[in-house]
Amino acid sequence: MGNAEYLNRPDETGSETETLREKLRDYYGTAMTGGFPTAVIDLGRVETMSDEELRREAEKNGIR
């Protein structure tokens, strides 16, 4: 499964908010270890984002 397929997989865990939070953790964690160390800042922000902020951030990054 490619990264885009993984990040856009259907919600299997229940809460949409927690699913988006998990997908964004994966997205920024991968970016951080893939040569973009400043992604750690975004990774930290994901933990404190509201439901609406998570939805906007996911949309901005093409994550459904």
Secondary structure, 3 states (H helix, E strand, C coil): CCHHHHHCCCCCCCCHHHHHHHHHHHHHHHHHHCCCCCHHHHHHHHCCCCHHHHHHHHHHCCCC
